[in-house]
Amino acid sequence: MGRFHRHADGTGHEHDERDVGDHTGYLETGTERVAVLETILAENDRIADRNRADFALAGVTTVNLMSSPGAGKTTLLKRTIAALGEQVRLGILEGDIATSLDADELAGLGAPVSLVNTSAGFGGECHLDATMVRSGLGRLPLAEIDVLIIENVGNLVCPAEFDVGQHARAMVYAVTEGEEKPLKYPVMFRACDVVVVNKIDLLPHLDFDLDRFLTALRSVNPAARIIQLSARTGDGMAEWCNWLLEIRARSAATNEVSRQPRTPNHSHAGETHAHALAPSPGEDHGHARET
């Protein structure tokens, strides 16, 4: 049985029971550690529910995109904006511990970008949680976005443990990382709806056993969809874009995304205007990037 909690409007529901790991090695504090972690995750789930409600209200489908550092998330997003910009209105919430390097790369490509640095008020955490994501939503024009992609902090462990209110989780895995990663980092691979196997253009130059990796992945998450592509060359991008369109259609068809009249982007004298929701008090910990 999962954790049940009730919202201020009287509605309530359960979250699946979380496995916070084996802490019995901490002989004196193991029980207390588990209790603290469960409290943190329960609070995160509450904020994730608020995010989810805001996404539904605005009619936004949200994907939590995760990977280790350097796997190619940002390059994939650049390709995605170029490929889907005419079909759906994309938005990006960019998570990094520090710097605006990735957000700067994505700025000006046609999608609004909101940057959240975890070092700016969130202790420099190695992941995004629901509160951090919420802090960046006020800088995005949600009413003008169909699909929001959250580029999580590069890390193969912690991002998978935090619900941020997404409709789906995706991860980018680079073939340069080794075949054994699903077995060594099962939490990440198990949490994902789709695994994007990136940098396949390098396969002829690597001593990498793709079949061994796929076997390891399926042993951990047999239900995951697997997409092989090269974000650098664009080979295989069509399948990734089709998956995003499928997630968008599925969320709308099941009423997870509300069907409301949408507010289009519009221009005056060459200037583009975006209507963003105001951030909650104390939630401004990042920067918006103009498109």
N, C-alpha and C positions, 0 to 999 in steps of 0.2 A: 504494500500500500504506500502511496506517495504522500508528500506533504500537502495538506489542505490549508488554504488561507482565504480569507474573505476581504473583499475590497470595500472602499468607503461607500459605494452605492448599494451594498448589500449582496452583490453577487459573489460567488466563491467557486473555486475549482482546485483540482489537485495538480501538483507537479510530480513527475516521476521521481522516485527515490534516487538520490545521488550517491554514488560510491566515491567517498572522499579519500579512499586509500587506506592502507594498513599502517596504523600509527602505533602498533604494539611495541615497537622498538624503543619508543620513548616511555620508559618504565614509570616515570613519575608524572608525566604530563600528557600521556597518550589520550586519555578520555577527554581532558580539557581541550586538546587540539581538535579533536573530532567535533566537539560541541561548537567551537569557534568557527570552524570551517562551514558547518551546517548553517550557522547563523548568517555568515557572509553570503553564502549561496542563496539562502532564503530571501535576503534583502535584494540581492541581484535579480532574482526571479520577479520580485515585485516591480522593480523598475523596468525589467524587460517586458512585463505585461503592459506597462504604460506606453512603452515604445511601440509595441504591437498594436495597441489601440490607436495611436496616432498614425501609424502606417495605414491601418484599415480606413480610418477617417479620411485620409488624403488619397486613398486608392493606390498605394505604393507597394510594390513587391520588393522584398529586401533579401539580398544574398550576403552571407558572411563569408568572405574570401580569406583563407588562411594558408600559411606555408612557413617553411623555414626561411631565414634571411637569404636573399639571393636566388630564390627559386624561379623568379620571373613574374611576380604578381603585377607589378607596375607596367612592365612591357605588355603583358596580356591585356591589361586595362586600356592601354593606348590603342592596341589593335581592335579591341572591342568597341571603343567609342567610334573609331573610324568605320567599322563594319556595320554597326547597328544604329548609328546616329540618325539615319533617315527613317528608321522603322519604329524605334521607341525612344522616349526621352529618358536618357540615363543621368544619374547623379552619382557622385563618389564621396564617401566619407573616408578620409585618409588617416590611418592611425600610425604613428611613429613615436618612439620614445623621445626623440629630439630631432630638430631640423625640419625644414620644409622642402627637402630635396625632391621627394617623390611627388608631393603636391604641386611643386613648381613644374615638374615634368608633365603633369596632367592638365595644368592650367592652359586655357586658351584653345583646347581641342574640341570644344562644343558641349561639354558637360559641366555643370556646377560642381565645385569641389570644396569641401569643408575639411579643414585640418584639425586633428586632435593630437596634441603632444602629451603623452602621459607624464612627462617631466614637469608639465605646467599645471600643478595643482593636484596631481594624482600619484605622486610618489615615484614617478619613473617606472611604472609597472611594465612588465614584459608582455602585456596583452591588453585588449580593450574589454571592458565590462559594460554592462547595460547603462550605468551612470555616465561613463565616458562617452558612449555613443549618444546618449541623450543630450550631453553638453554641446555636441556638434550639430544636432538636428535644427536648432534655431537659426543656423547660418545657411540652411538649405531651403530652396523654394519647393517644399514637398508637393504643393498643389500642381507643380509643373514637371513632376518627375513620375515616370512609370516604373522604372527599375532602379533601385538604389543598391549599389555595390559597396559594401564596407570592406576596405582593405585593412585587415587586421595587422597588428604588429608581427614582424617575422619571428616565429617561435613555433617549434613542433610540439609543445606541450600545453601551456596554459590557455591559449585562445580557445581550445576545444572545450574547456571546462565551464565557460561562461555563456549563457544564453543572453543575446543582446536584442531579442525580439524579431529575429530573422525568420523568413519563410523557409530558407534552405541554407545548408552549409556546403561550401565547396573548398577544396584545397588544391594548391598547385604543388606538384612534386617534380623536381628536376632529376633527370636520369644521372646526373653527376653526383647524386647523393648516396648511391649504393642500393643494392637490392634488398637489404635486410631491414630497412627503415620501418615498414609496417609492423614487424615483429618487435622492434626496439621501442617504438612509439605508438602502441596500439590505440591509446585514447584518441589521438588525433585522427588516425585513419578510420577508426570505428565510428566517429562522430559525423563523418561526411556523407552527404548524399551523392556527391560526384568527386572523383579524383582526376585532376587534369595532369597527365604525364607530359611534362614540358621538356623542351630542348632535344626532341627526337632527332633533330638535324645533326646532333653530335654523336649519335649511336655508332656510325662507322669508325669513329675515332676513339671509342671507349671500350674498355674491357668490362662490358655490362651485360648481364644476362636478363633480358626483359622478361622471359618466361618465368624465371625464378622470382622476380619481383611481383609479377601478376599472381603467381601462386601464393606468395606470402600475403599479398593484399586480400585476396579472396578468402584466405583462412581467417583473417581478422574481420573483414566486412564483405561477405558474399553478395550483399545487395547493392553495393556502391556501383554507380555508373562510372565507366572508365573512358576517358577521352584522351587520345594521344595527339599531340600537336607540337608545333614549334611557333612560339610567339614571335620569334625573331624573323622567320621566313613567311609566316602566315599559313603554312601547311597545317591542315586540320582545324582551322579556326571556325569553319562552317558548323561543325558539330557542336562546338562550345556555344556559339551564338544560338543555334537551334535549341540547345538545352535551356538557355536563358529565356527564350521565347516560350518554351513549354512551361517553365515554372511560372512565368507571367500569366499565361492562359489558365493554368491549373488553379492558381490562387484566386483569380477572378471568378472562375467557374464554381468554386466551392464557397464563394462569398467570404473568403478570408481577406479579400480586398474589396472594399465597398465600391459600388458603381455609382459614382457621383458625377455631376457635371464638372468637367475639368477646366482649369484656367490656363489658356495657352500662353506661351512666351510671346511677347510683343515688343516692338521697337518704336522709338520716337527719335527722329533726326539722327538715326544711326546708333542710338544707345539702346542696349538691351536692358529690360527691367525684370527683375525677379522678385517675387513676393514671398519673403521668408517669414516663418513663424518666429515670434520673439522668444529668445531663450528664457528659461526659468531663472529666477534670481540666483546668482552664484554659480551658474552653469556655463559661463563663457570662458573656456580654457583653450581656445584655438583660434584659427584664422580662416576666413573664407577666401577663396580664390576666384577672381572674375573669370568669366568665360568669354 
